[in-house]
């Protein structure tokens, strides 16, 4: 017989009450914007069995499936179309994962960055207000300058670059509204899903598999975040009906260089093929926070949620990658 008083799920020991709450059906109608991205797919995977999911993205068709899944091809920068879609479908929850996240691109394409990262959020706020929906906005560690870690939810943002400024502007629009709102800040997201853009772990793994040596910065520090953990944290926010700002990231702070070496070890590659360099040696347009480590006390206390550390997160990534490769016939990703 299982000892419910000391049961472990995803590396977290929980009480009987925790276990029951973890698996409560949500029975919500949830809109997920950016549904074809990494986080969007993880949210669909986690929530679709017990909720009606309405996915929104730019492509004409969706490769996601489900008995209670509906897809809408929509540009969320178009206010009237966003409002019409939300009014027609009457969701209780809207999760906005859509964004322009390339920080150097945001310096070059500021108008596009602001339109997607700020104006689209304002459109969703207006739509959410019309149906009294709970809007969950995904934000970033780049709202901080990296000079005073670890960062709590109450710390004053000081973004260095245009991307961070756009995410902070979206946060301010959320907080200045009268809707039910939650802001989830995260960082250095990685994970496994089909048809997604390459993330940091994908990049390092692929280079090592191609026998390439790498130079990685050792003066940028933060919390690598497995996308599955971020999705689970958002699910807890939905379950517990939490509002306000939450920092959800991996539980361990590490430099990009040390993280890359851990990736090498996870995939049985030689970590000594990775050498250290400084951020100033790179020709990057956008300034990055040097150390954006999060304090995770709030999610531990309020959500009773502890994300993976680096080693366990990468082991989960490797396991999922193996399963995905098997599903697509062993093709490289």
C-alpha positions in Angstrom: 0.0 0.0 0.0 1.3 3.5 -0.9 2.1 5.7 2.1 0.2 8.9 1.2 1.8 10.7 4.2 5.2 10.5 2.4 4.5 10.3 -1.3 6.8 11.7 -3.9 5.6 13.1 -7.2 8.1 14.7 -9.7 10.7 14.8 -7.0 8.5 16.6 -4.5 7.3 15.0 -1.2 3.6 15.8 -0.6 1.0 15.2 2.1 -2.3 13.5 1.4 -4.0 16.9 0.9 -1.3 17.9 -1.5 -1.8 14.7 -3.6 -5.6 15.2 -3.8 -5.2 18.8 -4.8 -2.5 18.0 -7.4 -5.0 15.9 -9.3 -8.2 17.8 -8.9 -9.9 18.2 -12.4 -9.9 21.8 -13.4 -13.0 21.8 -15.6 -12.2 25.2 -17.1 -12.4 26.7 -20.6 -8.8 28.0 -21.2 -7.4 30.1 -24.0 -3.7 29.5 -24.7 -2.0 32.0 -27.0 1.2 30.9 -28.7 -0.1 27.4 -28.4 2.4 25.9 -30.8 5.4 27.2 -28.8 7.3 25.2 -26.2 5.3 26.4 -23.2 2.0 26.4 -25.2 2.5 22.7 -26.0 3.3 21.9 -22.4 0.2 23.6 -21.2 -1.9 21.7 -23.7 -0.3 18.4 -22.7 -0.9 19.1 -19.0 -4.4 20.7 -19.1 -6.2 19.3 -22.1 -7.5 16.1 -20.5 -9.5 17.9 -17.9 -10.3 21.3 -19.6 -11.6 22.7 -22.8 -8.5 24.2 -24.5 -8.8 26.9 -27.1 -5.4 27.3 -28.8 -4.5 30.6 -30.6 -1.5 31.0 -32.9 -0.6 32.5 -36.3 -0.4 29.3 -38.4 -3.4 28.3 -40.6 -3.8 24.9 -38.9 -2.9 23.2 -35.7 -1.0 20.0 -35.2 -2.3 19.7 -31.6 -5.3 17.4 -30.9 -7.8 16.6 -28.3 -11.5 15.9 -27.9 -12.1 19.2 -26.2 -9.5 21.2 -28.3 -10.4 24.0 -30.6 -7.9 26.0 -32.7 -8.2 29.6 -33.8 -5.7 31.1 -36.3 -5.4 34.7 -35.0 -3.0 37.6 -34.8 -3.4 38.9 -31.2 -2.1 42.3 -32.2 -5.5 42.8 -34.0 -7.7 44.2 -31.2 -11.2 43.7 -32.7 -10.4 40.1 -33.8 -9.1 39.3 -30.3 -12.2 40.7 -28.6 -14.5 38.9 -31.0 -12.8 35.6 -30.4 -12.9 35.9 -26.7 -16.5 37.0 -26.7 -17.5 34.1 -28.9 -15.7 31.5 -26.8 -16.3 32.9 -23.3 -13.1 31.4 -21.6 -12.7 31.6 -17.8 -8.9 31.7 -18.2 -6.5 33.2 -20.8 -2.8 32.3 -20.7 -0.7 34.5 -22.9 2.5 32.7 -23.9 3.0 34.6 -27.1 5.9 37.1 -27.3 8.9 38.3 -29.3 11.6 36.9 -27.1 14.8 37.4 -29.1 16.4 40.2 -27.1 18.8 41.3 -29.9 15.9 41.2 -32.4 13.9 43.4 -30.1 16.6 46.1 -30.3 16.5 46.0 -34.1 12.7 45.6 -34.5 11.3 47.8 -31.7 8.0 48.5 -33.3 7.2 44.8 -33.8 8.5 44.0 -30.3 6.2 46.6 -28.7 3.2 45.6 -30.9 3.5 41.9 -29.9 4.8 42.2 -26.3 2.7 45.2 -25.2 -0.2 46.1 -27.5 -1.3 42.5 -27.8 -1.4 42.2 -24.0 -3.5 45.4 -23.9 -5.8 43.7 -26.4 -6.1 40.6 -24.2 -6.7 42.8 -21.1 -9.6 44.5 -22.9 -11.0 41.1 -24.1 -10.6 39.5 -20.6 -12.5 42.4 -19.0 -15.5 41.8 -21.3 -15.9 38.2 -20.1 -14.5 38.5 -16.6 -11.7 36.1 -17.5 -8.5 35.5 -15.4 -5.5 36.6 -17.6 -2.2 35.0 -16.9 0.7 36.9 -18.5 4.2 35.3 -19.0 6.9 37.8 -18.2 10.7 37.6 -17.8 13.7 37.9 -15.6 14.9 40.6 -18.0 12.7 43.2 -16.2 15.7 43.2 -13.7 19.2 44.6 -14.2 20.9 41.7 -12.6 22.8 43.8 -10.0 21.0 42.7 -6.8 20.0 39.0 -6.8 18.2 36.9 -5.7 15.1 38.7 -7.0 11.8 38.5 -5.2 8.4 39.4 -6.7 8.4 42.6 -4.7 11.7 43.9 -6.0 11.8 47.0 -8.2 12.3 46.2 -11.9 15.0 48.0 -13.8 15.2 46.5 -17.3 18.4 47.1 -19.3 17.2 46.5 -22.8 14.2 47.0 -25.0 12.9 43.5 -24.6 12.9 43.9 -20.8 11.2 47.3 -21.1 8.5 45.8 -23.3 7.8 43.0 -20.8 7.7 45.5 -17.9 5.3 47.7 -19.9 3.0 44.7 -20.3 3.2 44.0 -16.6 2.3 47.6 -15.8 -0.7 47.4 -18.2 -1.8 44.2 -16.3 -1.4 45.7 -12.9 -3.1 48.9 -13.9 -6.2 47.1 -15.1 -9.3 46.0 -13.1 -9.2 42.4 -14.4 -8.3 39.2 -12.6 -4.6 39.1 -13.4 -1.5 37.0 -12.6 2.0 37.8 -13.9 4.4 34.8 -14.1 8.1 35.7 -14.5 10.4 33.0 -15.8 13.8 32.6 -17.4 16.1 30.4 -19.6 13.3 28.1 -20.7 14.2 24.8 -22.2 12.3 21.6 -23.0 11.3 19.0 -25.6 8.4 19.4 -28.0 7.9 19.0 -31.8 8.3 21.9 -34.2 9.7 24.5 -31.8 12.5 27.0 -32.0 15.9 25.8 -30.6 16.5 26.6 -27.0 19.8 26.8 -25.1 19.9 23.1 -24.3 19.0 22.1 -27.9 21.8 24.4 -29.1 24.5 23.0 -26.8 23.5 19.4 -27.3 23.4 19.7 -31.1 26.8 21.4 -31.3 28.4 18.7 -29.1 26.8 16.0 -31.2 28.4 17.5 -34.3 31.8 17.4 -32.5 32.0 21.2 -32.3 33.9 22.9 -29.5 32.0 25.8 -27.7 32.7 29.0 -25.9 30.0 30.0 -23.4 29.8 33.0 -21.1 30.5 32.3 -17.4 29.3 35.8 -16.2 25.6 35.4 -16.9 23.9 33.6 -14.1 20.3 32.5 -13.6 17.8 29.6 -13.1 17.4 27.3 -16.1 13.7 26.3 -16.3 12.3 23.1 -17.6 9.1 24.1 -19.5 7.1 21.3 -17.9 7.9 22.8 -14.5 6.6 26.2 -15.7 3.4 24.6 -17.0 2.9 22.8 -13.7 3.4 26.0 -11.8 0.8 27.8 -13.9 -1.6 24.9 -13.3 -1.1 25.4 -9.6 -2.0 29.1 -10.0 -5.1 28.1 -11.8 -6.1 25.5 -9.2 -5.5 27.8 -6.3 -6.9 30.9 -8.0 -3.8 32.9 -7.3 -3.4 36.5 -8.4 -0.4 38.9 -8.4 3.2 38.2 -9.4 5.0 34.9 -9.2 8.6 33.9 -10.0 8.6 30.3 -11.5 11.9 28.9 -12.6 14.2 26.0 -12.0 15.3 25.7 -8.4 19.0 26.0 -9.0 21.1 29.1 -10.0 24.0 28.4 -12.3 26.2 30.2 -14.9 25.5 29.6 -18.6 29.0 28.0 -18.8 28.4 25.6 -15.9 25.0 24.8 -17.3 26.5 24.0 -20.7 29.0 21.6 -19.0 26.2 19.9 -17.2 24.4 19.5 -20.5 27.5 17.8 -21.9 27.6 15.4 -19.0 23.9 14.6 -19.3 24.5 13.5 -22.9 27.8 11.7 -22.2 29.8 14.3 -24.0 33.2 15.7 -22.9 32.5 18.9 -20.8 36.1 20.0 -21.5 35.1 20.8 -25.1 33.3 23.8 -23.6 35.5 26.8 -22.6 34.6 30.0 -20.7 34.3 33.5 -22.1 33.0 36.9 -21.0 29.8 38.6 -22.2 31.8 41.7 -23.2 33.7 39.5 -25.7 30.4 39.0 -27.6 29.1 41.5 -30.1 25.5 41.6 -28.8 23.2 44.6 -29.3 21.1 44.0 -26.2 22.4 44.3 -22.6 21.7 41.2 -20.5 21.3 41.1 -16.7 24.5 39.6 -15.2 22.7 37.6 -12.4 18.9 37.4 -12.5 18.6 34.5 -10.0 15.1 34.3 -8.6 14.1 33.8 -5.0 11.4 31.0 -5.1 10.1 31.3 -1.5 6.7 32.5 -2.7 5.9 29.6 -4.9 7.2 27.2 -2.2 5.0 28.7 0.4 1.9 29.7 -1.6 1.8 27.1 -4.3 3.6 24.3 -2.4 5.6 23.7 -5.5 9.3 23.0 -6.0 10.7 22.8 -9.6 13.5 20.6 -10.7 17.2 21.4 -10.1 19.6 21.4 -13.0 20.6 17.8 -13.0 17.1 16.4 -12.6 15.7 18.8 -15.1 18.2 17.8 -17.7 17.6 14.1 -17.0 13.9 14.7 -17.7 14.8 16.6 -20.9 16.9 13.6 -22.1 14.1 11.1 -21.3 11.5 13.2 -23.2 13.9 13.6 -26.1 14.4 9.9 -26.3 10.6 9.4 -26.4 10.1 12.0 -29.0 12.8 10.6 -31.3 11.2 7.2 -31.0 7.8 8.6 -31.9 9.2 10.2 -35.1 11.2 7.3 -36.1 14.6 8.2 -34.8 15.0 11.4 -36.8 17.4 14.0 -35.4 15.9 17.1 -33.8 
